[in-house]
Amino acid sequence: MRTLVIVESPTKAKTISKFIGKNYVVKSSFGHLRDLPKSKIGVDVENGFTPTYVVSKDKSATVKELKDAAKKSDHILLATDEDREGEAISWHLAQILDIDPDKAERITFHEITKSALEEALARPRHLDMKMVDAQQARRVLDRLVGYNLSPFLWRKVTKGLSAGRVQSVAVRLIVEREREIQAFKSDEYWSIEGLFAPLQKGKPNKDQAFLAWLTTTPTKKLSKLDLGNQKAVDEIVKDLAGTTYTIENVESKKNSRTPPPPFTTSSLQQEANHSLGFSAKQTMRLAQQLYEGVELGSGGQVGLITYMRTDAVNLSEKFLTEAHDVIQKEYGREYALLKPRFFKNKNKNAQEAHEAIRPTEALRLPKDIKAHLEPAQFRLYDLIWRRAVATQMATAEINAATIDIKSANNYGFHATGQTVIFNGFLILYPDKAKESALPPLAVGSAVANLEMKPEQHFTEPPARYSDATLVKTLEEYGIGRPSTYAPTIATIEDRGYVERNEQKKLQPKEIAFLVNDLLVEHFPEIVNYEFTAQMEENLDAIARGEKDWQPIIATFYHPFKENLDKKDAELSKKTLTEEKTDDICPNCGKPMVIKLGRFGKFLACTGYPECKTTKPLPGEEASPGTSEPTNEVCEKCGAPMLRRMGRYGPFLGCSAYPKCKNIKNIEIKVNLKCPICAEGDIVEKRSKRGKIFFACNRYPGCTYALWDKPTGQLCPTCQQPLVYKGKKIACSNKECSYQPTTP
């Protein structure tokens, strides 16, 4: 008997084939085979929002292969991923292969292992149409928003823009944070730290010196901003000079620290961004690879982690047993628990039957498979393995100590310290808290002040969103679901709403402000946090079978479409995107206006389309789409060359375009000679994917290149270029002993 098993990924198919018998044939659908058409909306809004699905042209060969395989098979099992998207892919496959959805057989598994597959094969189920409906509702809803609102933005703002139910809310969060930063006014404040030491035979024991900060004056308890200027600080330091100090209070308390729960999709994205510097998109791509399977030498293709789209924190009995054995073997009996530790799902919609993200085998230590993994794969697997195993390790025991010091003239200082009594899970999954021991001191004993350290500070604005903090905020608001976070961030980047600064934080572009303000004023429900979160609740209710999807779509769509038609008639592009100026066009003498294009503001001639002159705003760099005259002449046709600004930087283009399409690159130098060939200059370049890097301009004669931006200086230790690494300056030579410095 021949059974056809269909999954959505060729890698997954290869891994599964290793575990099941010769009577099974495993084929891949390569993701979705059917979707709504690209050329039209594909939803019949007059008849229950019925969607029309079409097979993608690039999937026709795959469909034929699957149909041929189905004809030769006695039995068909649909084995796509266990979430709503996977359920929908299985439903589409049933439709394509003419399988009655009520009779279609479906298998799911949390991990691609022999035992998990055997269990799934033994218990096939029917399609869960509630999950299919929930996915279909999301797809229809997003299509109705995107295919109505995006063209509106093209007409009223500029071409190439998009709007979406979740992406527009993400843009709003980033824009509002940027406005908080812009409106922020920094306040000066000071702190005073004292370096103290216990007395030993009348002399200070400097080996036991410790820091304490000033918390009270003779008249009041100090808050953060109370010391607002140097004059006030100098007076206190003067007042403290020559006084004596006594220990007023000593406290010591033992604290227990438990490990964090195993990873869910959102917590994995947050931690991988925070500790590894991975974007949400990169994290999910790597996790997909680990889940679907990696070649482990003679071990063949092996799935290394469980399914990576989950909001549950449960762990299987098998893993708990394995983890206990690994902990005893690798770290000792004292680090293992007598009984497993369980965690409670904070997400009320988390599916209890699902599992957290964990290694498929706790016994598969990261160090044992490192040679078979790419560096980024290894780092993510190591993070997942350590987090999951640490959940079953003993609590850490911490001694927290505090000391209060009083001066003879009634100034108070406070010191804190902590030491680890037993490291427990911290031996495997350490946190960033550092040990700082305080000396043993008795109340009433005297201490010497070795130094007073006044320090100036300034309050800082709220930080821009990183992938981690944006995912956390979206999760807190209930906007989107685990599977949507990474594609949402990728979409708002790809659409030109945000860019990453040197610290990899998400920063809105000019166009994001305009589009966000337009949506907030005229389509408030689209970018309303509570409305978007409620829609997610409705989708979850559909998946649970508590609500029907068509009435939910109808309740949203009809008022939305009515408002859209009204705004389309009321608003004009000119009003939204143009500002008058006193500038005159240098080519035709007509007034110039400030326009807002996809890449920012620029000056444009009002004589368009007869005159296409554009200029950057005074004091600003040129935006993509703008052009300036130059003294160069096109070597192909003799017309003047214009300095144009493209998406990836400046270039020279012929003014006779489109008749002549001649272009030339403009090098952006970084004031550094190539350290390898000593002839070329290091210039800024962009990869095929648009990522900036720095390389010798003699390529291909010289292939020297760097990802990090050079400072223009050479390392004093090895004479290789120094580069910016976030907020620090480091040597580009990884083997160099030069220590990073703060600019």
C-alpha positions, 0 to 999 in steps of 0.5 A: 500500500503506497501512502503519499505524505505532503508537507510544505517544505522540501527540507522537511520532506527530506528529514521526514523521509528518513524516519518513515518506511518505504511504503511512504512517498513524501512530497513538498508543496513548497508553501502555499499553492493557491492564494487570492489573485494578485491582479484583483481583490479576489473577494466577493464583498456582495456575497458573503465575502467569498474568496476566489483562489487561484494557483500561482503560475510558478506552482503549476509544475508542483501541482501537476507533480502532486496530482500525478503522485496522488493518482499513483497512491492508495492513501494521502496524508496532509502533514503541513505545519500545525498552526492556522497557516499549515491547516489552510495549506492542507485545506487548499491541497485537499481542494486541488487534489479533489479530496473531500475536506470532510474525509481528508486525513491530517497529521501534525507533530511538534517535532520531526523525530521518529517517535513524533512521526510514528505517533502522528501516523498512528492517529491521523485526524480530519481537517480543523475547519475552524482553524481554516476559517480563522486563517481565511478570515485573516487573509480576507480581512488583510486583502480588503484593507490592503487592496483598498487602502494602498491604492488610496495612498498611491493616489493621495501620497505617492506610488509604492506605499502600502497599508495593512491592519497590523503593519500600519499599527507597527508604524504608528508605534514607531512614529509616536516613539520618534515624536516622543524623542523629538519633543524630549528636553534633557534635564541635567542632574548630578549624583555623588558616589563615595568610595569607602573602606573599613578601618583596620588598626585605625587605617583604611583597608583599601582592599575592601573598598566599596562604593556607596551613593548619596541618598539623603542630606541633613534636610531631605531624601534625594530624588533623581533630579534634586541635584540639578547643577554643579554648584549644589554638588560642590557645596555638598562635597565641601560640606562633607570634607573632613567629616567622619562616617559611621555604619548606621544599618547593615542588612543581608537577605537570601534570595532565590532566583528561578530560571525564565520559562522556555521560549515561545515565538515572541520571547525567542525573537526578543532574546535572539535580538537582545543577546545575539543581535538577530532581527526577528526575520533572521531568527525565524529563518534560522529557527525554520532551518533547525526545525526542518532539519540539518545534515549531521554527518553520518546521522543524516538530516535531523530536526533539531528543535520543535515547531517554532511558531508557538505561544505555549510554555509546556514541555513534554515528559520525554524532554523533562526526563532527558533534561534531568539526565543531562543536568546530572551528567554534565553539572552534577546531582545538586543542579538537577530537580527532584520534580520537574518545574512547570510554567504557566501560560501568560497568554490566555489564548495559548493552546495548551496542547502545544509545546514551547520551543525546545531541542528535540533531544536534550542529549544533543549538546550544542558542542557536539553538533557545532561542526555541522552547523553554520555559525548563526544556526549554532548560536541560535540552537545553543540559545534554545538548548540552554534556555530549555535545559535551564528551566529544569535546573535548581534555583540560584541562591543569592545573598543580597546585602545593603549598607547605610552610612551616616556622616557626622553632619547627617548626610546618608549614603547607601551601598548594595551588593550581591554574591552568589551562594549557589549558582544553580541554573545560572551556570548554564543560563547566566544573567547580566547581574554582576557580583559585588561583595560588600565587606563585613561591617558592624552597625556603629563601626567607623569607615573612612572616605577615600574619595568623593566622586561627583558625576554629571548626568542628563536625562535621556529620551525613550529609546527607539524600538529594536526588533525585541522591544517592538515585538514585546510591545505588539504582544503586550497590546495583543496586536498580531500573533507569533507568526506575524511579528517577523513579517510585519517588521520586514514589511515596514522596512521593505516598504520604506517606512522605517530604516535601521540606524547604526545601532540597528534600531528602527527609525521612521522615515519622513513618509512614515509620519505623513502616512501615519498622520493621514491614517490616524486622522481619517482612518482611526480604526485601522491604526487603533491599538484596541481595535486591532487587538480586538480583531485578533481576539475575534480571529482567535474566537473563530479558531475556537469555533465560537464565532462565524467569520463572515459577520466579523468581516462585514461589521468591519468592512462596510463602514470602512469602505463607506469612509474610504469612498468619502475620503477619496472624494474629499482629500487631494494629493496637493493638499496632503503632500505639497508646501509652497516656497519662495524658490524659483526653478533654475531651469524654467523660472517657475515657482518650486514647491516642497513635495513628499515622495516615498523617500522624503521631502524635496523641491520640485518645479510646479511646471511638471511634467514639462519641467522635471527639475527637482532639488534637495532641500537646503542643507539636506542630502538629496532624496531618492528621485531628485536630480541636480545639474553637473559639469559632466557630459554623457559620453554616449550621447553628449547630453549633460549628466545629472547627479541623481539620487537613487534608493541606494545612494547618488549616481550620475544619469543622463539628462536625455533619459529615457532616450539615453539610459547611461549611468555612472556610479559616484564613489562615497569615500571614507577617508581610508586607503585600502590596508591590503593593496595600499593603492585603492580607497575604501568606499561605501557600497551596497550588496544585492540585498541593499545592505551597506558594506565598505570595500576597496574601489579596485575590485575585482583587482582587490577584494578587501571588504568590511561590513562595519563602517571604518572610522578612518583611523588605524588600530594602534596595535595591528595597523588594521582599520578601526570600525564602529561596533554599535556605540564602541570603536573596535579593531576590524581584525578579530585576532587583534588584542585591541580593546574596544573604546567609547568614541 
